[in-house]
């Protein structure tokens, strides 16, 4: 945080400055009237909508591109897409580390966006350029090793690019509102709702219009449009530069965590004195750049030993941070440790959410997909109803539910962040119950009419809409609440890193779902049984798998309630400068 006494200049009259240490693009204290708020966020929301359109526009149908144009079989194409998707949720850890430690969120987004555009351009060329596009004939396409290498270079440049954007852009948008200003603080919660709304607008266009272009017009246009969308995203981002508020990078958070652990271990035999005797800087501001001071908490007292001042510490003008840490630095680590149980309890929700791309699709494959006599809707396309649900519920939550709930709870945001997450977890349980009931009804029709060998039974696929709609509603509560919670509870100088950590729940949810399928398949196919999830779903018991997820989600919710009830929200020391 910059050590600046903010005085009113004769020429600036009654201008006010932010109290959270943010700067403008010229590295001057951020002026409240000239920077931040919704004016700055409008460019960030436009950037996010365009970037998500680009991402989903190239990723939603990627498995078909690998299969059709690069001759990969279904298993190989699916494996390559899954590996690439997993990488897209790992690279945010790198982008977040660079943002918090050295570059700041603005320059991390700017630099990684350029990498993103290069990857999108190379992917587009792989579909249109004679030297990069695989030659095709009646027997299929025959890519060379160089063409395949160019494709994967493009994909992993995109994975690297999105890794610098994903963990930073939501936090960067929230940075535009000053936590020390009550009026601006209320707007911050609303920002996360509209941020998620922008994501789903981009996803809606991508999964409908762009997928149709790829399948009916061509892959060149299908990837070219997302590439242009990414260029538009960068233009949106840079146009708003003069209105942005920038947090100063505070140095490596990993190093600070290690310093607290080492210092507390070195002083493990000492007794922790009164909290007023613990070491903290005398200045009004924290010695961690870009971070406000944190108030001392009574939890995890063993870590407080890192802030105990010994005689040897007093003899040095500048104590070694590996021997003596400030209270704020200790509280940084405590904040991370407090967040981890909440993070772990969100993996179950991600597991339920992942069913939209797997079990919901398999269930839909067995149902009548006709809209009218000729048109058939692909079962995977029903995820549009999840997106439409989010687009419906996000503004309803912000404009109707929050004001209504505020009257009864007295909380400025209607619900606390943990309450909001918990409501979403409950709704996700109901989505599994509804999916299970539908499967029971479907199997009952199969049994009564002996439809075991029919590829699709005479039951409309649109009976799946309620379960997709419930998943979308759960997202508005849990996913948006999760973004807001991780931003609000993260120490100022670690927000990008912990935002990246929250994204890993998506990857882990997919891994847990895969593990459950492996275990269920192995257990239920013993002694020659067909199992719960066979190739012929009419002879299986997908409903049992949904009941298993329901039970696990209920158990997880009980644990979540226990964690949330005992959670202590962080407290920031007010800057009286």
Helices and strands as residue ranges (DSSP letters): G 10-12, H 37-59, H 62-69, H 74-88, H 91-98, I 99-103, H 104-128, E 135-137, E 140-142, H 145-174, H 182-205, I 206-210, H 211-216, H 219-239, G 240-243, H 253-266, G 275-277, H 301-304, G 305-307, H 311-314, H 327-345, H 347-353, G 354-357, H 359-365, E 367-368, E 370-371, E 375-376, G 379-382, H 383-396, I 397-401, H 402-409, H 417-449, E 457-460, G 461-464, H 465-489, G 492-494, H 495-524, G 526-528, G 537-539, H 542-566
